[in-house]
Amino acid sequence: MEEYNYKTSNTPFSSSSSSRVSPLLSGSAVQGPCGACKVLRRRCTKSCLLAPYFPPTEPMKFINAHKIYGASNIVKCLQELPESKRADAVSSMVYEANARIRDPVYGCAGAISHLQKRLNDVQAELAMTQAEILIMQSQQQQQQQQQNDNASFLDNRNLGLDWETDHWEKK
């Protein structure tokens, strides 16, 4: 197992220090530790299971997942899954961890419940709007029918007068 050598400061990890990358470590041959190893303050190896999913540029991804699940549980979960499903699993764990940090009681369930309520509200509003449109269309059709009936009545009246006038003039 090859290990990457890097120096860590003696200060606790903070998000401001994660944005600083040493020019010596930025080359393609030598890389720094992944976000998980950086947070755990351990050496990151080429075979690090967490490296593909927790880049050093996104430390909060691992910090939040670690707070909720713990590093060993994340590793166990990833080891049990085929490699093709690991990225989705990490994405789900990070999403749930972020939801748990925002809402410790309900987590994702609270977000889902909120979204379902919002969806129901929007569907009810849509149904009301569609009903209003149907009412307005019906009223427009009634008005057009009345206008057509009035125009037809006036046309028939005028035709009758014209016929009578023509009839009497010809006699």
Rosetta blueprint (number, residue, H / E / L):
1 M L
2 E L
3 E E
4 Y L
5 N L
6 Y L
7 K L
8 T L
9 S L
10 N L
11 T L
12 P L
13 F L
14 S L
15 S H
16 S H
17 S H
18 S H
19 S L
20 R L
21 V L
22 S L
23 P L
24 L L
25 L L
26 S L
27 G L
28 S L
29 A L
30 V L
31 Q L
32 G L
33 P L
34 C L
35 G H
36 A H
37 C H
38 K H
39 V H
40 L H
41 R L
42 R L
43 R L
44 C L
45 T E
46 K L
47 S L
48 C L
49 L L
50 L L
51 A L
52 P L
53 Y L
54 F L
55 P L
56 P L
57 T L
58 E L
59 P H
60 M H
61 K H
62 F H
63 I H
64 N H
65 A H
66 H H
67 K H
68 I H
69 Y H
70 G L
71 A H
72 S H
73 N H
74 I H
75 V H
76 K H
77 C H
78 L H
79 Q H
80 E H
81 L L
82 P L
83 E H
84 S H
85 K H
86 R H
87 A H
88 D H
89 A H
90 V H
91 S H
92 S H
93 M H
94 V H
95 Y H
96 E H
97 A H
98 N H
99 A H
100 R H
101 I H
102 R H
103 D L
104 P L
105 V L
106 Y L
107 G H
108 C H
109 A H
110 G H
111 A H
112 I H
113 S H
114 H H
115 L H
116 Q H
117 K H
118 R H
119 L H
120 N H
121 D H
122 V H
123 Q H
124 A H
125 E H
126 L H
127 A H
128 M H
129 T H
130 Q H
131 A H
132 E H
133 I H
134 L H
135 I H
136 M H
137 Q H
138 S H
139 Q H
140 Q H
141 Q H
142 Q H
143 Q H
144 Q H
145 Q H
146 Q H
147 Q H
148 N H
149 D H
150 N H
151 A H
152 S H
153 F H
154 L H
155 D H
156 N H
157 R H
158 N H
159 L H
160 G H
161 L H
162 D H
163 W H
164 E H
165 T H
166 D H
167 H H
168 W H
169 E H
170 K H
171 K L
